[in-house]
Amino acid sequence: MDGPLVETTRQIFERFSRRDVAGLLELCDPGVEFVSVTGMVAARLEPYRGHDGITRYLADVARVWEELTVEPLEFHTAGDDTVVAMGRVYAWGVGRVIDAPVGWLWRFGPDRRAVYGRVYESRRDALEAAGLSPDGGS
């Protein structure tokens, strides 16, 4: 399923994969909030907030992981402002290895910039957070 928000979501992943901070910030609202597994590993108690938070997130990724690769494989839209991406994440560092399926939820403002993002450790949790049925219905 493609559309403008799915395309923006794909660009978020592409820019993250290149660690293109400036490019990633172009796709994020100044008030963006992001919740990730990296934050938990880095002992952050609060979500990453704003452009400074996204910049700190990428610094934490570099500090915590020797390698972090994300592979979004399918995309689902919910309403007119939410995209759920399903795929895999591979990461290793700080005595941990992660190779697992994950879900990402992204919400967008009217200007199609991300206002909220969250990584879920299961497909079911990501779909339910978006109000979508895990078995394919809505």
C-alpha positions as protocol buffer text, in pm:
chain_id: "A"
residue {
  index: 1
  type: MET
  ca { x: 0 y: 0 z: 0 }
}
residue {
  index: 2
  type: ASP
  ca { x: 154 y: 329 z: -107 }
}
residue {
  index: 3
  type: GLY
  ca { x: 57 y: 689 z: -56 }
}
residue {
  index: 4
  type: PRO
  ca { x: 222 y: 1010 z: 60 }
}
residue {
  index: 5
  type: LEU
  ca { x: 254 y: 901 z: 424 }
}
residue {
  index: 6
  type: VAL
  ca { x: 391 y: 560 z: 331 }
}
residue {
  index: 7
  type: GLU
  ca { x: 646 y: 733 z: 107 }
}
residue {
  index: 8
  type: THR
  ca { x: 746 y: 965 z: 394 }
}
residue {
  index: 9
  type: THR
  ca { x: 776 y: 663 z: 623 }
}
residue {
  index: 10
  type: ARG
  ca { x: 1003 y: 490 z: 370 }
}
residue {
  index: 11
  type: GLN
  ca { x: 1217 y: 805 z: 357 }
}
residue {
  index: 12
  type: ILE
  ca { x: 1244 y: 809 z: 738 }
}
residue {
  index: 13
  type: PHE
  ca { x: 1386 y: 456 z: 731 }
}
residue {
  index: 14
  type: GLU
  ca { x: 1620 y: 535 z: 440 }
}
residue {
  index: 15
  type: ARG
  ca { x: 1759 y: 845 z: 610 }
}
residue {
  index: 16
  type: PHE
  ca { x: 1794 y: 660 z: 940 }
}
residue {
  index: 17
  type: SER
  ca { x: 1984 y: 380 z: 763 }
}
residue {
  index: 18
  type: ARG
  ca { x: 2226 y: 638 z: 619 }
}
residue {
  index: 19
  type: ARG
  ca { x: 2242 y: 812 z: 961 }
}
residue {
  index: 20
  type: ASP
  ca { x: 2148 y: 1133 z: 775 }
}
residue {
  index: 21
  type: VAL
  ca { x: 2060 y: 1353 z: 1073 }
}
residue {
  index: 22
  type: ALA
  ca { x: 1974 y: 1666 z: 872 }
}
residue {
  index: 23
  type: GLY
  ca { x: 1763 y: 1466 z: 627 }
}
residue {
  index: 24
  type: LEU
  ca { x: 1581 y: 1288 z: 907 }
}
residue {
  index: 25
  type: LEU
  ca { x: 1505 y: 1615 z: 1086 }
}
residue {
  index: 26
  type: GLU
  ca { x: 1345 y: 1750 z: 766 }
}
residue {
  index: 27
  type: LEU
  ca { x: 1086 y: 1472 z: 798 }
}
residue {
  index: 28
  type: CYS
  ca { x: 1019 y: 1534 z: 1169 }
}
residue {
  index: 29
  type: ASP
  ca { x: 805 y: 1800 z: 1329 }
}
residue {
  index: 30
  type: PRO
  ca { x: 1000 y: 2017 z: 1578 }
}
residue {
  index: 31
  type: GLY
  ca { x: 784 y: 1867 z: 1853 }
}
residue {
  index: 32
  type: VAL
  ca { x: 831 y: 1503 z: 1748 }
}
residue {
  index: 33
  type: GLU
  ca { x: 835 y: 1234 z: 2017 }
}
residue {
  index: 34
  type: PHE
  ca { x: 1009 y: 899 z: 1961 }
}
residue {
  index: 35
  type: VAL
  ca { x: 1011 y: 588 z: 2181 }
}
residue {
  index: 36
  type: SER
  ca { x: 1264 y: 315 z: 2099 }
}
residue {
  index: 37
  type: VAL
  ca { x: 1439 y: 8 z: 2232 }
}
residue {
  index: 38
  type: THR
  ca { x: 1768 y: 199 z: 2205 }
}
residue {
  index: 39
  type: GLY
  ca { x: 1632 y: 447 z: 2459 }
}
residue {
  index: 40
  type: MET
  ca { x: 1570 y: 166 z: 2705 }
}
residue {
  index: 41
  type: VAL
  ca { x: 1917 y: 18 z: 2649 }
}
residue {
  index: 42
  type: ALA
  ca { x: 2070 y: 366 z: 2687 }
}
residue {
  index: 43
  type: ALA
  ca { x: 1882 y: 403 z: 3020 }
}
residue {
  index: 44
  type: ARG
  ca { x: 1668 y: 693 z: 2898 }
}
residue {
  index: 45
  type: LEU
  ca { x: 1355 y: 719 z: 3107 }
}
residue {
  index: 46
  type: GLU
  ca { x: 1179 y: 963 z: 2878 }
}
residue {
  index: 47
  type: PRO
  ca { x: 1103 y: 949 z: 2504 }
}
residue {
  index: 48
  type: TYR
  ca { x: 1329 y: 1138 z: 2268 }
}
residue {
  index: 49
  type: ARG
  ca { x: 1161 y: 1476 z: 2211 }
}
residue {
  index: 50
  type: GLY
  ca { x: 1206 y: 1738 z: 1943 }
}
residue {
  index: 51
  type: HIS
  ca { x: 1484 y: 1775 z: 1694 }
}
residue {
  index: 52
  type: ASP
  ca { x: 1738 y: 1771 z: 1977 }
}
residue {
  index: 53
  type: GLY
  ca { x: 1590 y: 1442 z: 2092 }
}
residue {
  index: 54
  type: ILE
  ca { x: 1619 y: 1285 z: 1746 }
}
residue {
  index: 55
  type: THR
  ca { x: 1980 y: 1402 z: 1730 }
}
residue {
  index: 56
  type: ARG
  ca { x: 2043 y: 1246 z: 2075 }
}
residue {
  index: 57
  type: TYR
  ca { x: 1872 y: 927 z: 1959 }
}
residue {
  index: 58
  type: LEU
  ca { x: 2114 y: 890 z: 1669 }
}
residue {
  index: 59
  type: ALA
  ca { x: 2407 y: 961 z: 1904 }
}
residue {
  index: 60
  type: ASP
  ca { x: 2274 y: 690 z: 2139 }
}
residue {
  index: 61
  type: VAL
  ca { x: 2244 y: 448 z: 1846 }
}
residue {
  index: 62
  type: ALA
  ca { x: 2612 y: 509 z: 1763 }
}
residue {
  index: 63
  type: ARG
  ca { x: 2713 y: 473 z: 2129 }
}
residue {
  index: 64
  type: VAL
  ca { x: 2504 y: 166 z: 2220 }
}
residue {
  index: 65
  type: TRP
  ca { x: 2515 y: -45 z: 1903 }
}
residue {
  index: 66
  type: GLU
  ca { x: 2808 y: -160 z: 1695 }
}
residue {
  index: 67
  type: GLU
  ca { x: 2552 y: -224 z: 1424 }
}
residue {
  index: 68
  type: LEU
  ca { x: 2181 y: -144 z: 1395 }
}
residue {
  index: 69
  type: THR
  ca { x: 1993 y: -234 z: 1079 }
}
residue {
  index: 70
  type: VAL
  ca { x: 1621 y: -191 z: 1024 }
}
residue {
  index: 71
  type: GLU
  ca { x: 1429 y: -364 z: 746 }
}
residue {
  index: 72
  type: PRO
  ca { x: 1072 y: -242 z: 704 }
}
residue {
  index: 73
  type: LEU
  ca { x: 898 y: -492 z: 477 }
}
residue {
  index: 74
  type: GLU
  ca { x: 529 y: -400 z: 478 }
}
residue {
  index: 75
  type: PHE
  ca { x: 328 y: -87 z: 546 }
}
residue {
  index: 76
  type: HIS
  ca { x: -29 y: -33 z: 665 }
}
residue {
  index: 77
  type: THR
  ca { x: -214 y: 296 z: 698 }
}
residue {
  index: 78
  type: ALA
  ca { x: -459 y: 374 z: 975 }
}
residue {
  index: 79
  type: GLY
  ca { x: -683 y: 676 z: 936 }
}
residue {
  index: 80
  type: ASP
  ca { x: -534 y: 973 z: 758 }
}
residue {
  index: 81
  type: ASP
  ca { x: -233 y: 1028 z: 982 }
}
residue {
  index: 82
  type: THR
  ca { x: -81 y: 693 z: 1086 }
}
residue {
  index: 83
  type: VAL
  ca { x: 145 y: 435 z: 923 }
}
residue {
  index: 84
  type: VAL
  ca { x: 247 y: 103 z: 1075 }
}
residue {
  index: 85
  type: ALA
  ca { x: 557 y: -58 z: 927 }
}
residue {
  index: 86
  type: MET
  ca { x: 639 y: -423 z: 985 }
}
residue {
  index: 87
  type: GLY
  ca { x: 980 y: -576 z: 945 }
}
residue {
  index: 88
  type: ARG
  ca { x: 1293 y: -684 z: 1126 }
}
residue {
  index: 89
  type: VAL
  ca { x: 1564 y: -523 z: 1330 }
}
residue {
  index: 90
  type: TYR
  ca { x: 1916 y: -651 z: 1372 }
}
residue {
  index: 91
  type: ALA
  ca { x: 2142 y: -496 z: 1633 }
}
residue {
  index: 92
  type: TRP
  ca { x: 2445 y: -592 z: 1833 }
}
residue {
  index: 93
  type: GLY
  ca { x: 2650 y: -415 z: 2094 }
}
residue {
  index: 94
  type: VAL
  ca { x: 2680 y: -364 z: 2471 }
}
residue {
  index: 95
  type: GLY
  ca { x: 2666 y: -740 z: 2523 }
}
residue {
  index: 96
  type: ARG
  ca { x: 2335 y: -777 z: 2340 }
}
residue {
  index: 97
  type: VAL
  ca { x: 2223 y: -914 z: 2008 }
}
residue {
  index: 98
  type: ILE
  ca { x: 1877 y: -848 z: 1869 }
}
residue {
  index: 99
  type: ASP
  ca { x: 1747 y: -1019 z: 1556 }
}
residue {
  index: 100
  type: ALA
  ca { x: 1371 y: -1001 z: 1573 }
}
residue {
  index: 101
  type: PRO
  ca { x: 1050 y: -899 z: 1403 }
}
residue {
  index: 102
  type: VAL
  ca { x: 927 y: -555 z: 1507 }
}
residue {
  index: 103
  type: GLY
  ca { x: 659 y: -302 z: 1427 }
}
residue {
  index: 104
  type: TRP
  ca { x: 697 y: 73 z: 1401 }
}
residue {
  index: 105
  type: LEU
  ca { x: 410 y: 317 z: 1440 }
}
residue {
  index: 106
  type: TRP
  ca { x: 442 y: 666 z: 1290 }
}
residue {
  index: 107
  type: ARG
  ca { x: 190 y: 949 z: 1326 }
}
residue {
  index: 108
  type: PHE
  ca { x: 208 y: 1255 z: 1105 }
}
residue {
  index: 109
  type: GLY
  ca { x: 92 y: 1613 z: 1122 }
}
residue {
  index: 110
  type: PRO
  ca { x: -95 y: 1791 z: 842 }
}
residue {
  index: 111
  type: ASP
  ca { x: 238 y: 1885 z: 680 }
}
residue {
  index: 112
  type: ARG
  ca { x: 330 y: 1512 z: 658 }
}
residue {
  index: 113
  type: ARG
  ca { x: 612 y: 1547 z: 910 }
}
residue {
  index: 114
  type: ALA
  ca { x: 639 y: 1285 z: 1185 }
}
residue {
  index: 115
  type: VAL
  ca { x: 497 y: 1397 z: 1519 }
}
residue {
  index: 116
  type: TYR
  ca { x: 524 y: 1059 z: 1695 }
}
residue {
  index: 117
  type: GLY
  ca { x: 713 y: 736 z: 1641 }
}
residue {
  index: 118
  type: ARG
  ca { x: 740 y: 421 z: 1845 }
}
residue {
  index: 119
  type: VAL
  ca { x: 908 y: 84 z: 1805 }
}
residue {
  index: 120
  type: TYR
  ca { x: 702 y: -216 z: 1918 }
}
residue {
  index: 121
  type: GLU
  ca { x: 852 y: -554 z: 1993 }
}
residue {
  index: 122
  type: SER
  ca { x: 564 y: -731 z: 1819 }
}
residue {
  index: 123
  type: ARG
  ca { x: 358 y: -690 z: 1507 }
}
residue {
  index: 124
  type: ARG
  ca { x: 39 y: -735 z: 1712 }
}
residue {
  index: 125
  type: ASP
  ca { x: 125 y: -449 z: 1951 }
}
residue {
  index: 126
  type: ALA
  ca { x: 203 y: -207 z: 1667 }
}
residue {
  index: 127
  type: LEU
  ca { x: -116 y: -288 z: 1479 }
}
residue {
  index: 128
  type: GLU
  ca { x: -331 y: -266 z: 1793 }
}
residue {
  index: 129
  type: ALA
  ca { x: -173 y: 70 z: 1885 }
}
residue {
  index: 130
  type: ALA
  ca { x: -289 y: 199 z: 1546 }
}
residue {
  index: 131
  type: GLY
  ca { x: -638 y: 60 z: 1595 }
}
residue {
  index: 132
  type: LEU
  ca { x: -585 y: -212 z: 1334 }
}
residue {
  index: 133
  type: SER
  ca { x: -672 y: -577 z: 1379 }
}
residue {
  index: 134
  type: PRO
  ca { x: -366 y: -805 z: 1403 }
}
residue {
  index: 135
  type: ASP
  ca { x: -543 y: -1064 z: 1185 }
}
residue {
  index: 136
  type: GLY
  ca { x: -572 y: -829 z: 889 }
}
residue {
  index: 137
  type: GLY
  ca { x: -910 y: -661 z: 940 }
}
residue {
  index: 138
  type: SER
  ca { x: -958 y: -306 z: 1063 }
}
